[in-house]
Amino acid sequence: MAINLMMYFALTPSYSDVMDVNMIVEQAIQALGKADVKGDVVFKTSSTINLNQIEYKRIEFMHPQGRARVEESWKEGGRQMDQLIVFDGKRGWVRFNGATRECTEGELDTVREIIQRGLLQATRGLNNKKNKLALLPETVVDDEVCVGLRVESDTQGSTDFYYSKKSFFLRKTCGKKKLPDGRTLDATEIRYGYRKFSGLFFPKKSVVTIGDSIKLVQVIDKVELLPVADAKAAFNKP
Protein backbone atom coordinates (compact mmCIF):
# COMPACT_ATOMS: atom_id res chain seq x y z
CA MET A 1 0.00 0.00 0.00
CA ALA A 2 1.37 3.39 -0.95
CA ILE A 3 2.12 5.76 1.89
CA ASN A 4 0.64 9.23 1.79
CA LEU A 5 3.82 11.34 2.06
CA MET A 6 2.01 14.41 3.41
CA MET A 7 0.48 12.33 6.18
CA TYR A 8 3.84 10.64 6.85
CA PHE A 9 5.63 13.94 7.36
CA ALA A 10 2.75 15.32 9.41
CA LEU A 11 2.83 12.35 11.79
CA THR A 12 6.61 11.93 12.01
CA PRO A 13 8.16 14.13 14.76
CA SER A 14 10.71 16.64 13.52
CA TYR A 15 14.24 16.93 14.92
CA SER A 16 13.16 19.88 17.07
CA ASP A 17 10.26 17.90 18.56
CA VAL A 18 12.29 14.88 19.61
CA MET A 19 14.59 15.48 22.55
CA ASP A 20 16.84 13.06 24.34
CA VAL A 21 19.23 13.57 27.23
CA ASN A 22 22.40 13.75 25.15
CA MET A 23 20.87 16.22 22.72
CA ILE A 24 19.80 18.59 25.50
CA VAL A 25 23.23 18.48 27.15
CA GLU A 26 24.98 19.10 23.83
CA GLN A 27 22.70 21.99 22.87
CA ALA A 28 22.92 23.57 26.34
CA ILE A 29 26.73 23.48 26.29
CA GLN A 30 26.83 25.01 22.81
CA ALA A 31 24.41 27.75 23.91
CA LEU A 32 26.88 28.94 26.55
CA GLY A 33 29.24 30.17 23.85
CA LYS A 34 33.02 29.93 23.58
CA ALA A 35 35.36 31.55 26.10
CA ASP A 36 37.65 34.32 24.87
CA VAL A 37 40.35 33.17 27.29
CA LYS A 38 42.03 29.90 26.38
CA GLY A 39 43.06 27.15 28.75
CA ASP A 40 42.28 26.71 32.44
CA VAL A 41 40.49 29.76 33.86
CA VAL A 42 39.01 31.18 37.05
CA PHE A 43 35.58 32.80 36.89
CA LYS A 44 35.39 36.14 38.71
CA THR A 45 31.79 37.28 39.21
CA SER A 46 30.70 40.61 40.69
CA SER A 47 27.07 40.80 41.75
CA THR A 48 24.52 42.48 43.99
CA ILE A 49 22.29 40.32 46.19
CA ASN A 50 19.10 41.28 48.00
CA LEU A 51 18.06 38.99 50.86
CA ASN A 52 15.73 39.83 53.73
CA GLN A 53 15.77 43.53 52.74
CA ILE A 54 19.56 43.66 53.03
CA GLU A 55 21.77 44.42 50.01
CA TYR A 56 25.01 42.47 49.72
CA LYS A 57 27.91 43.20 47.38
CA ARG A 58 29.63 39.97 46.35
CA ILE A 59 32.83 39.18 44.45
CA GLU A 60 33.25 35.48 43.76
CA PHE A 61 36.25 33.62 42.36
CA MET A 62 35.42 30.09 41.21
CA HIS A 63 37.89 27.58 39.79
CA PRO A 64 36.15 24.59 38.16
CA GLN A 65 38.85 22.31 39.59
CA GLY A 66 37.43 22.87 43.08
CA ARG A 67 38.70 26.14 44.58
CA ALA A 68 36.65 29.16 45.61
CA ARG A 69 36.83 32.62 47.15
CA VAL A 70 33.76 34.66 48.13
CA GLU A 71 33.97 38.27 49.35
CA GLU A 72 30.80 39.86 50.75
CA SER A 73 30.06 43.25 52.27
CA TRP A 74 26.82 44.71 53.62
CA LYS A 75 25.41 47.06 56.24
CA GLU A 76 23.52 45.81 59.25
CA GLY A 77 22.13 48.12 61.91
CA GLY A 78 24.15 50.96 60.42
CA ARG A 79 27.43 49.00 60.73
CA GLN A 80 29.63 47.92 57.84
CA MET A 81 30.04 44.12 57.75
CA ASP A 82 32.65 42.23 55.72
CA GLN A 83 33.10 38.50 55.24
CA LEU A 84 35.60 36.46 53.24
CA ILE A 85 35.52 32.71 52.61
CA VAL A 86 38.47 30.97 50.91
CA PHE A 87 38.70 27.29 49.93
CA ASP A 88 41.96 26.05 48.37
CA GLY A 89 40.59 22.63 47.44
CA LYS A 90 41.43 20.99 50.78
CA ARG A 91 41.34 23.60 53.53
CA GLY A 92 39.15 26.64 54.04
CA TRP A 93 39.12 29.85 56.06
CA VAL A 94 36.56 32.43 57.13
CA ARG A 95 37.44 36.05 57.89
CA PHE A 96 34.63 38.05 59.47
CA ASN A 97 35.20 41.72 60.29
CA GLY A 98 38.96 41.17 60.48
CA ALA A 99 39.04 37.94 62.53
CA THR A 100 40.20 34.80 60.67
CA ARG A 101 39.55 31.16 61.57
CA GLU A 102 39.55 27.80 59.80
CA CYS A 103 36.31 26.51 58.32
CA THR A 104 34.44 23.82 60.21
CA GLU A 105 33.74 20.54 58.42
CA GLY A 106 30.15 21.66 57.94
CA GLU A 107 31.28 24.89 56.30
CA LEU A 108 33.69 22.99 54.04
CA ASP A 109 30.83 20.72 52.95
CA THR A 110 28.76 23.82 52.15
CA VAL A 111 31.56 25.32 50.04
CA ARG A 112 32.03 22.06 48.14
CA GLU A 113 28.29 21.93 47.55
CA ILE A 114 28.31 25.49 46.19
CA ILE A 115 31.14 24.61 43.78
CA GLN A 116 29.39 21.47 42.54
CA ARG A 117 26.08 23.28 42.15
CA GLY A 118 27.84 26.03 40.21
CA LEU A 119 29.35 23.49 37.84
CA LEU A 120 25.98 21.88 37.23
CA GLN A 121 24.26 25.21 36.69
CA ALA A 122 27.03 26.18 34.28
CA THR A 123 25.87 23.05 32.38
CA ARG A 124 29.39 21.75 31.74
CA GLY A 125 29.16 19.75 34.96
CA LEU A 126 26.42 17.65 33.39
CA ASN A 127 29.14 15.72 31.54
CA ASN A 128 30.36 14.24 34.82
CA LYS A 129 29.95 10.47 34.36
CA LYS A 130 29.01 10.10 38.03
CA ASN A 131 25.78 12.01 37.40
CA LYS A 132 22.64 10.16 36.32
CA LEU A 133 20.47 12.06 33.83
CA ALA A 134 16.82 11.49 32.96
CA LEU A 135 14.43 13.30 30.64
CA LEU A 136 11.55 15.29 32.17
CA PRO A 137 8.29 16.46 30.55
CA GLU A 138 8.35 19.89 28.98
CA THR A 139 7.20 22.84 31.09
CA VAL A 140 6.62 26.57 30.62
CA VAL A 141 8.72 29.23 32.37
CA ASP A 142 7.49 32.81 31.86
CA ASP A 143 5.63 31.83 28.66
CA GLU A 144 8.74 30.06 27.31
CA VAL A 145 8.59 26.34 26.54
CA CYS A 146 11.42 24.49 28.30
CA VAL A 147 12.80 20.96 28.10
CA GLY A 148 13.82 19.30 31.33
CA LEU A 149 16.53 17.06 32.80
CA ARG A 150 16.63 15.42 36.20
CA VAL A 151 20.18 15.13 37.50
CA GLU A 152 21.07 12.67 40.26
CA SER A 153 24.37 13.73 41.84
CA ASP A 154 26.33 12.29 44.76
CA THR A 155 26.76 15.78 46.23
CA GLN A 156 23.56 17.56 45.13
CA GLY A 157 20.99 14.78 45.29
CA SER A 158 18.18 15.15 42.77
CA THR A 159 17.86 18.46 40.90
CA ASP A 160 15.60 19.34 37.96
CA PHE A 161 17.00 21.60 35.22
CA TYR A 162 14.81 23.30 32.61
CA TYR A 163 16.30 24.74 29.42
CA SER A 164 14.64 27.02 26.90
CA LYS A 165 13.60 24.93 23.91
CA LYS A 166 14.48 27.90 21.70
CA SER A 167 17.82 29.15 23.07
CA PHE A 168 18.81 26.23 25.36
CA PHE A 169 19.75 28.69 28.10
CA LEU A 170 19.10 27.38 31.60
CA ARG A 171 15.87 29.02 32.83
CA LYS A 172 14.88 27.15 35.98
CA THR A 173 16.19 24.69 38.57
CA CYS A 174 14.25 22.85 41.29
CA GLY A 175 15.88 20.95 44.12
CA LYS A 176 16.63 20.93 47.85
CA LYS A 177 18.64 23.42 49.90
CA LYS A 178 20.20 22.61 53.26
CA LEU A 179 20.18 25.60 55.60
CA PRO A 180 22.78 26.40 58.31
CA ASP A 181 20.21 25.47 60.98
CA GLY A 182 20.01 21.93 59.61
CA ARG A 183 16.66 22.25 57.83
CA THR A 184 16.33 21.06 54.23
CA LEU A 185 13.78 22.99 52.14
CA ASP A 186 12.55 23.05 48.56
CA ALA A 187 14.53 25.54 46.46
CA THR A 188 13.72 27.00 43.05
CA GLU A 189 15.86 29.31 40.93
CA ILE A 190 14.64 31.19 37.84
CA ARG A 191 17.11 32.94 35.53
CA TYR A 192 16.46 35.98 33.37
CA GLY A 193 18.00 37.89 30.46
CA TYR A 194 21.24 36.26 29.39
CA ARG A 195 24.13 38.41 28.17
CA LYS A 196 27.69 37.73 27.05
CA PHE A 197 30.86 38.20 29.11
CA SER A 198 34.26 37.13 27.74
CA GLY A 199 32.57 35.08 25.04
CA LEU A 200 30.24 33.16 27.39
CA PHE A 201 26.58 33.78 28.25
CA PHE A 202 25.48 34.40 31.84
CA PRO A 203 22.07 35.41 33.24
CA LYS A 204 21.57 39.06 34.15
CA LYS A 205 19.45 38.11 37.14
CA SER A 206 18.40 35.07 39.12
CA VAL A 207 15.61 34.75 41.69
CA VAL A 208 15.95 31.99 44.28
CA THR A 209 13.01 30.94 46.45
CA ILE A 210 13.70 28.68 49.43
CA GLY A 211 10.74 27.23 51.28
CA ASP A 212 7.78 29.60 51.72
CA SER A 213 9.53 32.66 53.10
CA ILE A 214 13.11 33.04 51.81
CA LYS A 215 13.65 34.94 48.58
CA LEU A 216 17.04 35.92 47.20
CA VAL A 217 17.54 38.12 44.13
CA GLN A 218 20.99 38.23 42.53
CA VAL A 219 21.92 40.68 39.78
CA ILE A 220 25.16 39.90 37.98
CA ASP A 221 27.11 43.07 37.24
CA LYS A 222 30.21 41.59 35.61
CA VAL A 223 31.92 38.28 34.85
CA GLU A 224 35.63 38.00 34.06
CA LEU A 225 37.63 34.97 32.94
CA LEU A 226 41.10 35.06 34.48
CA PRO A 227 44.04 32.79 33.63
CA VAL A 228 44.72 30.57 36.64
CA ALA A 229 48.20 32.04 37.06
CA ASP A 230 46.73 35.54 37.45
CA ALA A 231 44.22 34.44 40.10
CA LYS A 232 46.39 31.99 42.03
CA ALA A 233 46.77 34.28 45.05
CA ALA A 234 42.99 34.52 45.45
CA PHE A 235 42.94 31.03 46.98
CA ASN A 236 45.72 31.58 49.50
CA LYS A 237 45.01 31.60 53.23
CA PRO A 238 43.80 35.13 54.15
N, C-alpha and C positions, 0 to 999 in steps of 0.2 A: 504494500500500500504506500502510495506516495505521501511524503510528509509535507504539510503546508508550512513553507519556510517562514512566512510572517508569524504564524502561530508559534513555531519553534523558537524564533528569536524573542517573541513576547513572553514565553514561558521560561526561557533559560535565563538564570540570573546573570547579570553583567559582572565584570571584574570588580566594579565599585560596590556592588551589592553583596558580594561574598567576601567575608572577612575571616581570617584565621589568626591564631596567636602570632605566628612568625611574621605575617604581613603587617599587623598592627605595630609590632616592635620595630620592624624595619622602617616603616613609614614615619613613626614617631621620632626615631633617631635622625632620619634625614631631615625632618622638619626643623630640628634644632639649629641647622646650619653647620658651617665649617669654621672652626676657630682661626683667627688671624695669627695667633701665636702658635708656633710649631713646638712639638715635643711635650714633655711633662710640664704642667702648669698648676698654679695655685689660683683659685677663684677669690677675688676680693670684692665683696658686696657691701655697698653703703645703703642703708635704708632707714626709714622712719616707721616706728611701730606705735600703735595706740592700743593700750590694754587697760581696762578699768579706769578710763578717763585720765590716764597718765601717758605722756608722750616720751618714747625712748628713742635715742639716736644709737644706731648699731653699725659697727664695722666688723665684718666677718671675713676671716681668711679660711678657706677650706681646700685641703689637698686631698684629691680622690684616693690617695694611697693610705689615708687614715689619720691625718693630722688636722688640727683645728685651732683657731684663735677667735674669740668673740669679745669685742669691746662694746660696752653699753654705758650710756650716761643718761640721767634723768633727774628731775627735781621732785622731791617729796617733802611736803610740809615746809616749803620754802628753802630746803637745803639741797645742795648739789650732791648727787650720788653717782659714783663711778664703780664699775665692776669689770674685771678682766678674767676670762677663763682661757687657759692654754692647755692643749693636749698634744704631746709630741709623738703619739702613737703607742706609748707604753705608760708614761706618767702624766699627771695633770696637776695644775695649780689654779687656785682662785685668789685674786687680789681684789679686796673690797675696801674702798676708801683708804687705800694705802697699806693695808695689812694683808700679807701674803701667807697662804697655807697650802698644803697639798690637798688634792681632791680626795674625798672619801670614795670607797668602792662604788657606792650608789651613784655618786656624781660622775664617776668614770663611765659607768654603764649608760647614764643619760647622754653623755657626750658621744659615745660610740653609736648610740641609737640615733642621735641627730645626724651624724655623718652618714650612716646607712640609709636613713630616710631621705637625706639630701641626694644621695646617689640614685635612689629609686625614682625620686621626683624629677631628677635630671634625665631620666629615661635610660641613660646608658647603663645604669645598674641592673636593668632588666635582663641583660645578657649573662648575669651571674648564673652559672649552671646549678648552683645550690637552690635557686628560687624555682618554685613550681608555678606555672602560669596556666590560667584557664580563661576561656572566653565567657563574657557576660552579655546579657541582652542589651540592646541599644537603649539609651536614655536621652533625655533632653535637658540641657543646661542653658538657661537664659535663651530659650528659643533656638538653640543650636543642637542638632542631632549629634550624639557622641557614641562611639564604640567603647566597649569596656573590657578590662582585663582584671582578673583577680590574681593577686600575687601572694603566694605563701612563702614567707621568709623566716629563717631561723631567728633573726633578731627583731623583725617587725611584726611577726604573726601574719594575719590575713589583712590585706589592704586592697581596696578596689580603686582602680584607676580608670578615668574616663577621658578619652581623647576626641577632639573635634573630628567628625568624619570628613570635614572639608579641608582643614589645615593640618590636622594631626597634632596640634598643640595640646598639651595636658590642660584640661579645664577643671577637673574635679577629682578629689580623692576622698575616700571614706574608710575609716579604720578605728583603732583604739588608741587612746593617749593615756599614759601613766603619769599621774600628778605627783609632785613632791610629797604629798601627804599619804601616798600609798593607794589612792583611789584610781581606778581605771574607768575612763568614760569614753563614750562615742565621740569621734572627732571628724569633722568634715572641713575640707579646704576647697575654695573655689578661686580660680585664677582668672585675671582679666587683662586684656590689652597688651599682647606681646609686642616687644620692640627689640631691636638688635643692639648688642654690645660686643665689640671685638669679634664680629662675625657670627655670634651665636644669639639665639632668641631667648629672652627671659620675660616673665610677666611683669607688667607695670605694677600690679597690685594683687595681693591675695588676701582673702578673708577666711579666717579659721574660726570655726565654732566648736567649742568643747562642752559637752553636756548641754544643759538647758540655760546656763547663765554666763558662760565665759565666751567672749568674742574678741578676737585679735585681728587687727587690720594692719597689714604691712605694705608700705609703698617703697618700691625699689628705686633709689635715686641714681645709682651707678653700679656697673659691674666691670671689673678690670681682670684681665688674664695676665698673670705675672709669671715669668720663668721661675722655676723652683729656686734657682741660685739667688735670685733677687729677693725672694721672700723667706729664705731659710731662717733668718733671725726671728721671724714672727713666731716661731714655734719653740723658741728657747725659754727656759725657766725665767719668769719675770722677777 
